[in-house]
């Protein structure tokens, strides 16, 4: 009698089991892919301390994104080193869309000209997502300074070379560079007093320890309206509704076309679908009347709604323009 053996069933079972595991893995991978994003909380790293201008705008946008994308958006403040610490944290993060950077212009486009060695490259290490706002800073002087306009201030300072001082929130800050640009255009000689933040700078301006400063609008407009400081001009592209009589520097004859902005960025290689979804959600938020009203209250006059590619072009242009300004006024990289 010939004995016949049926094929061993185990290989067949193993094949079926392996196939099932592959199918499950593919399904799980799809659920975790760009189409399902975000399926868990998203963190916005803010490279500044809480309660400042960047933090205030970040929390507004985080709330708006949460409502539109039906997920929790958490603001994580990581201040230090002129925004470098928080920015580098995101640059080295996993490019999955769950840790993003909400930052201000200087950290991305001024720092490369101020530091010989940055741990991140603002172009190579980030995927631009969306620009939020565009504006400038107010040129403020102490109340008892006998000037009422920018032209009067220039004449007063010219007649007193090296007698006036101005403060900023640090070497290479927007306030520092704006004043240095004005000094160069008008031929002024003034002493720079750098502080660790805009708050102490404004307080000393109020106290008369310094004579002038470029300071952020969101924290100083009410001080000006209360008559405690005088605003002579703003470095932004247009006048602000809260102070309609204050001209831009360009209007008065001292062009300043490198503006401040806030922006949302992701680590490079973040899936394009995630970047697009974020960009669309931000642009939708910038059409929301409640969000627009709050941004107007914070003195944002320009709210461009652009694509990631357009925001990338802004970053590249500003890297060139701010770099030229830093070189022109002779700031030495650290």
C-alpha positions as CSV (number, residue, x, y, z in Angstrom):
1,X,0.0,0.0,0.0
2,X,1.3,3.4,-0.9
3,X,0.9,6.0,1.8
4,X,0.1,9.5,0.7
5,X,0.7,12.5,2.8
6,X,-1.4,15.6,2.5
7,X,0.6,18.9,2.4
8,X,1.5,20.1,5.9
9,X,-1.1,22.7,6.9
10,X,1.2,24.9,9.0
11,X,2.9,26.8,6.1
12,X,-0.5,27.6,4.7
13,X,-1.6,28.9,8.1
14,X,1.6,30.9,8.5
15,X,1.1,32.4,5.1
16,X,-2.5,33.5,6.0
17,X,-1.3,34.9,9.3
18,X,1.5,36.9,7.7
19,X,-0.9,38.2,5.1
20,X,-3.3,39.3,7.9
21,X,-0.5,41.1,9.8
22,X,0.6,42.9,6.6
23,X,-3.0,44.0,6.0
24,X,-3.4,45.2,9.6
25,X,-0.1,47.1,9.4
26,X,-1.1,48.7,6.2
27,X,-4.5,49.7,7.7
28,X,-2.8,51.1,10.8
29,X,-0.3,53.0,8.7
30,X,-3.1,54.5,6.7
31,X,-4.9,55.6,9.9
32,X,-1.8,57.3,11.1
33,X,-1.0,58.9,7.7
34,X,-1.5,62.5,6.5
35,X,-5.2,61.9,5.6
36,X,-6.0,61.2,9.2
37,X,-3.9,64.0,10.6
38,X,-4.5,65.3,13.3
39,X,-5.7,62.3,15.3
40,X,-3.9,63.4,18.5
41,X,-3.0,66.7,20.2
42,X,-0.7,69.0,18.2
43,X,2.0,71.2,20.0
44,X,2.9,74.7,18.8
45,X,6.4,75.5,20.1
46,X,6.7,79.2,20.8
47,X,10.4,80.3,21.2
48,X,9.5,83.2,23.6
49,X,8.3,83.6,27.1
50,X,4.5,83.5,27.9
51,X,2.4,86.7,27.8
52,X,4.5,88.4,25.1
53,X,3.3,89.4,21.6
54,X,4.3,86.1,19.9
55,X,2.7,84.0,22.7
56,X,-0.5,86.1,22.5
57,X,-0.9,85.6,18.8
58,X,0.1,81.9,19.0
59,X,-2.7,81.2,21.5
60,X,-5.2,82.9,19.3
61,X,-4.2,80.9,16.3
62,X,-4.0,77.6,18.4
63,X,-7.6,78.1,19.5
64,X,-8.7,78.8,15.9
65,X,-6.9,75.8,14.6
66,X,-8.4,73.6,17.3
67,X,-11.9,74.6,16.3
68,X,-11.3,74.0,12.6
69,X,-9.4,70.8,12.8
70,X,-11.3,69.3,15.8
71,X,-8.2,68.6,17.8
72,X,-6.3,70.1,20.8
73,X,-3.5,72.5,19.9
74,X,-1.1,73.1,22.8
75,X,1.2,76.1,23.2
76,X,4.6,75.1,24.5
77,X,6.8,78.2,25.4
78,X,10.5,77.5,25.0
79,X,12.3,80.9,25.4
80,X,16.0,81.5,25.3
81,X,18.9,82.6,23.1
82,X,16.9,85.0,20.9
83,X,14.5,82.3,19.9
84,X,17.2,79.8,19.0
85,X,16.4,77.1,21.6
86,X,12.7,76.6,20.7
87,X,13.4,76.9,17.0
88,X,16.1,74.2,17.1
89,X,13.8,71.9,19.1
90,X,11.3,71.9,16.3
91,X,14.0,71.6,13.5
92,X,15.2,68.4,15.1
93,X,11.7,67.0,15.7
94,X,9.9,64.2,13.9
95,X,8.3,65.6,10.7
96,X,4.8,64.2,11.3
97,X,2.9,67.4,11.9
98,X,2.5,67.0,15.7
99,X,5.2,69.5,16.8
100,X,5.2,72.8,14.9
101,X,6.9,76.1,15.3
102,X,5.0,79.3,15.9
103,X,7.6,82.1,15.6
104,X,8.4,85.7,14.9
105,X,10.4,87.0,11.9
106,X,13.7,87.8,13.7
107,X,14.2,84.2,14.9
108,X,14.1,83.0,11.3
109,X,15.4,85.8,9.1
110,X,17.6,88.0,11.4
111,X,19.4,85.4,13.6
112,X,21.3,83.9,10.6
113,X,23.1,87.3,10.2
114,X,23.7,87.7,13.9
115,X,25.2,84.3,14.8
116,X,28.1,82.7,13.1
117,X,26.9,79.2,13.9
118,X,23.2,78.5,14.2
119,X,22.0,74.9,15.0
120,X,19.3,75.2,12.3
121,X,19.0,76.5,8.8
122,X,15.8,78.5,8.3
123,X,15.4,77.3,4.7
124,X,16.7,73.8,4.7
125,X,15.3,72.6,8.1
126,X,11.8,74.0,7.8
127,X,8.7,73.7,5.7
128,X,6.9,77.0,5.6
129,X,3.2,76.6,6.5
130,X,1.5,80.0,6.8
131,X,2.3,83.7,7.5
132,X,0.2,85.4,10.2
133,X,0.1,89.1,9.9
134,X,2.6,91.7,8.8
135,X,3.4,94.9,10.6
136,X,6.0,97.0,12.4
137,X,6.9,98.8,15.6
138,X,6.1,102.2,17.0
139,X,8.8,104.9,17.3
140,X,8.2,106.2,20.8
141,X,9.8,109.1,22.7
142,X,9.5,110.1,26.4
143,X,6.8,112.6,27.0
144,X,9.0,115.5,28.0
145,X,11.2,115.3,24.9
146,X,10.4,118.6,23.0
147,X,9.4,117.0,19.7
148,X,6.0,116.1,18.1
149,X,7.0,114.6,14.8
150,X,9.7,112.4,13.3
151,X,11.2,115.3,11.4
152,X,11.5,117.3,14.6
153,X,13.0,114.3,16.4
154,X,15.7,113.9,13.7
155,X,16.5,117.7,13.9
156,X,16.7,117.5,17.7
157,X,18.9,114.4,17.7
158,X,21.2,115.9,15.0
159,X,21.8,119.0,17.0
160,X,22.8,116.8,20.0
161,X,25.1,114.0,18.6
162,X,25.6,111.2,21.1
163,X,23.5,112.9,23.7
164,X,20.3,110.8,23.2
165,X,19.8,107.2,24.1
166,X,17.4,104.5,22.9
167,X,16.5,101.1,24.2
168,X,15.5,97.8,22.5
169,X,14.8,94.3,23.6
170,X,18.3,93.2,22.6
171,X,21.1,93.4,20.1
172,X,19.8,92.5,16.7
173,X,16.2,92.8,17.7
174,X,13.6,94.4,15.5
175,X,13.7,97.5,17.6
176,X,17.4,97.8,17.5
177,X,17.6,97.3,13.7
178,X,14.8,99.7,13.0
179,X,16.5,102.5,15.0
180,X,19.9,101.8,13.4
181,X,18.2,102.1,10.0
182,X,16.8,105.5,10.9
183,X,20.1,106.6,12.4
184,X,21.9,105.7,9.2
185,X,19.4,107.3,6.9
186,X,19.2,110.5,8.9
187,X,22.8,110.7,10.0
188,X,22.1,110.4,13.8
189,X,24.5,109.4,16.6
190,X,22.7,107.9,19.5
191,X,23.5,105.4,22.3
192,X,21.9,101.9,22.2
193,X,20.8,100.4,25.5
194,X,19.9,96.8,25.1
195,X,17.4,95.1,27.5
196,X,16.4,91.5,27.9
197,X,12.8,92.2,26.9
198,X,10.5,94.9,25.5
199,X,8.7,95.4,28.8
200,X,11.7,96.7,30.8
201,X,12.7,98.9,27.8
202,X,9.3,100.6,27.7
203,X,9.2,101.0,31.5
204,X,12.6,102.8,31.5
205,X,11.3,105.0,28.6
206,X,8.3,105.8,30.7
207,X,10.6,106.6,33.6
208,X,12.8,108.9,31.5
209,X,16.0,106.7,31.8
210,X,16.2,106.6,28.0
211,X,14.9,109.0,25.3
212,X,13.4,106.8,22.6
213,X,12.6,103.3,21.4
214,X,11.0,101.3,18.7
215,X,8.5,99.0,20.6
216,X,5.8,96.6,19.7
217,X,2.4,98.0,19.0
218,X,0.3,95.5,20.9
219,X,1.7,96.5,24.3
220,X,2.2,100.3,23.8
221,X,-0.8,101.7,21.9
222,X,-2.8,102.2,25.0
223,X,0.1,103.9,26.7
224,X,0.3,106.3,23.8
225,X,-3.5,106.9,23.8
226,X,-3.3,107.6,27.5
227,X,-0.7,110.3,26.8
228,X,2.2,108.7,28.7
229,X,4.5,108.4,25.6
230,X,4.6,110.1,22.2
231,X,4.4,108.0,19.0
232,X,6.2,109.6,16.1
233,X,6.0,107.0,13.4
234,X,5.7,103.2,12.8
235,X,7.9,101.0,10.8
236,X,5.1,98.9,9.3
237,X,3.6,99.1,5.8
238,X,0.6,101.2,6.8
239,X,-1.0,103.3,9.5
240,X,-2.8,101.6,12.2
241,X,-6.5,102.2,13.0
242,X,-5.9,102.8,16.7
243,X,-3.4,105.6,16.0
244,X,-4.5,107.0,12.6
245,X,-2.5,110.2,12.9
246,X,0.8,108.4,13.3
247,X,2.5,108.1,9.9
248,X,4.7,105.3,8.6
249,X,8.5,105.9,8.4
250,X,8.2,105.6,4.7
251,X,5.6,108.4,4.5
252,X,7.9,110.7,6.4
253,X,10.8,110.0,4.1
254,X,12.8,107.3,5.9
255,X,11.8,104.1,4.0
256,X,11.7,100.9,6.0
257,X,10.3,98.0,4.0
258,X,11.5,95.0,6.0
259,X,8.5,94.2,8.1
260,X,7.8,92.0,11.2
261,X,5.5,89.0,10.9
262,X,4.5,85.9,12.7
263,X,4.5,82.5,11.1
264,X,3.8,78.8,11.4
265,X,6.4,76.3,10.2
266,X,7.0,72.6,10.4
267,X,10.1,70.4,10.3
268,X,11.3,69.8,6.7
269,X,9.9,66.6,5.2
270,X,6.6,67.0,6.9
271,X,4.0,65.5,4.6
272,X,2.8,68.1,2.0
273,X,-0.8,67.0,2.7
274,X,-0.4,68.0,6.4
275,X,1.2,71.4,5.4
276,X,-1.7,72.1,3.0
277,X,-4.3,71.2,5.6
278,X,-2.7,73.5,8.1
279,X,-2.3,76.3,5.6
280,X,-6.0,76.1,4.6
281,X,-7.0,76.1,8.3
282,X,-4.9,79.2,9.1
283,X,-6.2,81.1,6.1
284,X,-9.8,80.2,7.1
285,X,-9.0,81.5,10.6
286,X,-7.8,84.8,9.1
287,X,-11.2,85.3,7.5
288,X,-13.1,84.7,10.8
289,X,-14.5,88.0,12.0
290,X,-13.8,87.2,15.6
291,X,-10.1,86.4,14.9
292,X,-9.8,89.4,12.6
293,X,-11.3,91.7,15.3
294,X,-8.8,90.4,17.9
295,X,-5.9,90.8,15.5
296,X,-7.0,94.4,14.8
297,X,-7.2,95.0,18.5
298,X,-3.5,93.9,18.6
299,X,-2.8,96.4,15.8
300,X,-2.3,94.1,12.9
301,X,-3.3,96.0,9.8
302,X,-2.1,93.5,7.2
303,X,-3.3,89.9,7.2
304,X,-2.0,88.3,4.0
305,X,-3.5,84.9,3.2
306,X,-0.8,83.1,1.3
307,X,0.3,79.7,0.2
308,X,3.2,77.8,1.8
309,X,5.3,78.6,-1.3
310,X,4.5,82.4,-1.0
311,X,5.5,82.3,2.7
312,X,8.7,80.6,1.7
313,X,9.4,83.4,-0.8
314,X,8.9,86.0,2.0
315,X,11.4,84.1,4.2
316,X,14.0,84.0,1.5
317,X,13.5,87.7,0.6
318,X,13.7,88.8,4.3
319,X,16.8,86.7,4.9
320,X,18.5,88.7,2.1
321,X,17.1,92.1,3.2
322,X,17.7,91.8,6.9
323,X,21.1,90.4,6.2
324,X,21.9,93.4,4.1
325,X,20.7,95.8,6.8
326,X,22.8,94.0,9.5
327,X,25.9,94.2,7.3
328,X,25.1,97.8,6.4
329,X,25.0,99.0,10.0
330,X,28.1,97.1,10.9
331,X,26.7,94.6,13.4
332,X,29.3,91.9,14.1
333,X,28.0,88.3,14.2
334,X,28.5,86.6,17.6
